[in-house]
Amino acid sequence: MTPQVPQDIKKALDAGALHVASKVKDAPQMNLLLSHLQGLDTKEQKRIVNLTNPKGETALMWAAMHGDAKSADALSNAGADLGVQSKGAKQTAFHWAASSGNLHMYALLQAQLQKQFPNDPKACAKILDLPDRWKVTARQIQASALSDRQDSVGAVNGVVRASDPEVSTASSSSGKRLCPEDVRLDLSQKSNSSGDSEGSGKRALLKRKP
């Protein structure tokens, strides 16, 4: 028998509890809230996971911006749509991750995208290349972030590709990358998944608010 969702929990979910958990980076609370979705039908689960605030921002976008990797992973596994664009800025969770300078978060979302479209590289590319209000794609912002990081590090010896299994980027069983991407992940970032805004002030393309 399917467990029923307590009325107070349902009201909290409808009021944006997932957004709050993302903002304060409370992964345990996020997992608890998501566990209650089992008591809802698939359509309702998807609606709540992809619920937007008045600006069209999802909980996944907030997790991406605030560097909450665990919540971002949990939301993605629960069915969060990686292609949702906010109303004003027209940005996806990928834009938010790239704008924050968090290369690890971008790689994590890319892995989830490949999991959602395991045999459809065109679908992956379509989402990664969605332009925002300023006609800028997440790939372009990420390339700028990588350039800034390389400038600050002064070398590329400590850089690995996002396709490296060590950073959990999805690939096919044959080892072929299903969704080619030029993103790289600085090894130092792997120990700092809480978010890194280094260089964000230098990038003119990182506008997120109208």
VENFENDA-V476515 format. One record per pair of residues at least 4 apart in sequence whose ideal C-beta (glycine too) atoms are under 8 Angstrom apart, sorted by the first residue. I is the first residue (numbers start at 1). J is the second residue. Records with the same first field share a line. If there is no record, write none. Layout:
I = J / J
This chain:
2 = 38 / 39
3 = 38 / 39
4 = 39
5 = 9 / 10 / 13 / 36 / 37 / 39 / 40
6 = 10 / 36
7 = 11
8 = 12
9 = 13 / 33 / 36
10 = 14 / 36
11 = 15
12 = 17 / 33
13 = 17 / 18 / 33 / 36 / 37 / 48 / 51
14 = 48 / 51
16 = 20 / 51 / 53 / 59
17 = 21 / 33
18 = 22 / 30 / 33 / 34 / 48 / 49 / 51 / 59 / 75
19 = 23 / 51 / 53 / 57 / 58 / 59 / 62
20 = 24 / 26
21 = 26 / 27 / 29 / 30 / 33 / 59 / 71
22 = 30 / 59 / 60 / 62 / 63 / 66 / 68 / 71 / 72 / 75
23 = 62 / 66
25 = 63 / 66 / 67 / 68 / 71 / 194
26 = 30 / 71
27 = 31 / 68 / 70 / 71 / 74
28 = 32
29 = 33
30 = 34 / 63 / 68 / 70 / 71 / 74 / 75
31 = 35 / 74
32 = 36
33 = 37
34 = 49 / 74 / 75 / 78
36 = 40
37 = 44 / 45 / 48 / 49 / 78
40 = 44 / 45 / 48
41 = 45
42 = 46
43 = 47
44 = 48
45 = 49 / 78 / 79
46 = 50 / 79 / 81
47 = 51
49 = 59 / 75 / 78 / 79 / 80
50 = 58 / 79 / 80 / 81 / 84
51 = 58 / 59
52 = 56 / 57 / 58 / 84 / 86 / 87
53 = 57
55 = 86 / 87 / 88
56 = 84 / 85 / 86 / 87 / 88
57 = 61 / 62 / 86
58 = 62 / 80 / 81 / 84 / 93
59 = 63 / 71 / 75 / 80
60 = 64 / 72 / 75 / 76 / 80 / 81 / 82 / 84 / 93
61 = 65 / 84 / 86 / 91 / 92 / 93 / 96
62 = 66 / 68 / 96
63 = 68 / 69 / 71 / 72 / 75 / 93
64 = 72 / 93 / 94 / 96 / 97 / 100 / 102 / 105 / 109
65 = 96 / 97 / 99 / 100 / 195
66 = 100 / 195
67 = 100 / 102 / 105 / 193 / 194 / 195 / 196
68 = 72
69 = 73 / 104 / 105 / 108 / 193
70 = 74
71 = 75
72 = 76 / 93 / 105 / 108 / 109 / 112
73 = 77 / 108 / 112
74 = 78
75 = 80
76 = 80 / 82 / 109 / 112 / 115 / 116
77 = 112
80 = 93
82 = 92 / 93 / 94 / 109 / 112 / 113 / 116 / 127
83 = 92 / 126 / 127 / 130
84 = 92 / 93
85 = 90 / 91 / 92 / 130 / 132
86 = 90 / 91
88 = 133 / 209 / 210
89 = 95 / 132 / 133 / 207 / 208 / 209 / 210
90 = 130 / 131 / 132 / 133
91 = 95 / 96 / 99 / 132 / 133 / 138 / 208
92 = 96 / 127 / 130 / 138
93 = 97 / 109
94 = 98 / 106 / 109 / 110 / 127 / 128 / 138 / 142
95 = 99 / 132 / 136 / 138 / 141 / 208
96 = 100 / 208
97 = 102 / 105 / 106 / 109 / 138
98 = 106 / 138 / 141 / 142 / 145 / 206
99 = 141 / 200 / 206 / 208
100 = 105 / 195 / 196 / 197 / 200
101 = 145 / 148 / 149 / 195 / 196 / 197 / 198 / 199 / 200
102 = 106 / 189 / 193 / 195 / 196
103 = 107 / 142 / 145 / 146 / 149 / 162 / 183 / 184 / 185 / 186 / 189 / 196
104 = 108 / 167 / 185 / 189 / 190 / 192 / 193
105 = 109 / 193 / 195
106 = 110 / 138 / 142 / 162 / 183
107 = 111 / 162 / 167 / 168 / 169 / 183 / 185
108 = 112 / 168
109 = 113
110 = 114 / 128 / 162 / 169 / 170 / 179 / 181 / 183
111 = 115 / 167 / 168 / 169 / 170
112 = 116 / 170
113 = 117 / 124 / 127 / 128 / 179
114 = 118 / 124 / 169 / 170 / 171 / 178 / 179
115 = 170
117 = 121 / 123 / 124 / 178 / 179
118 = 170 / 172 / 178
119 = 178
120 = 124
121 = 125 / 178 / 179 / 180
122 = 126
123 = 127
124 = 128 / 178 / 179
125 = 129 / 179 / 180
126 = 130
128 = 137 / 138 / 139 / 179 / 181
129 = 137 / 138 / 139
130 = 137 / 138
131 = 135 / 136 / 137
132 = 136 / 137
133 = 210
134 = 205 / 207
136 = 140 / 141 / 205
137 = 141
138 = 142
139 = 143 / 181 / 182 / 183
140 = 144 / 205
141 = 145 / 203 / 205 / 206
142 = 146 / 183
143 = 147 / 182
144 = 148 / 203 / 205 / 206
145 = 149 / 199 / 200 / 203
146 = 150 / 183 / 184
147 = 151
148 = 152 / 198 / 199 / 202 / 203
149 = 153 / 186 / 198 / 199
150 = 154 / 155 / 156 / 159
151 = 199
152 = 198 / 199
153 = 158 / 159 / 186 / 188
156 = 184
158 = 186 / 187 / 188
159 = 184 / 185 / 186 / 187
160 = 164 / 166 / 167 / 184 / 185 / 187
161 = 183 / 184 / 185
162 = 167 / 169 / 181 / 183 / 184 / 185
163 = 169 / 171 / 177 / 181
164 = 169 / 185
165 = 169 / 171
166 = 190
167 = 185 / 190
170 = 178 / 179
171 = 175 / 176 / 177 / 178
172 = 176 / 177 / 178
177 = 181
185 = 189 / 190
186 = 190
188 = 192
189 = 193 / 196
192 = 196
197 = 201
199 = 203
200 = 206
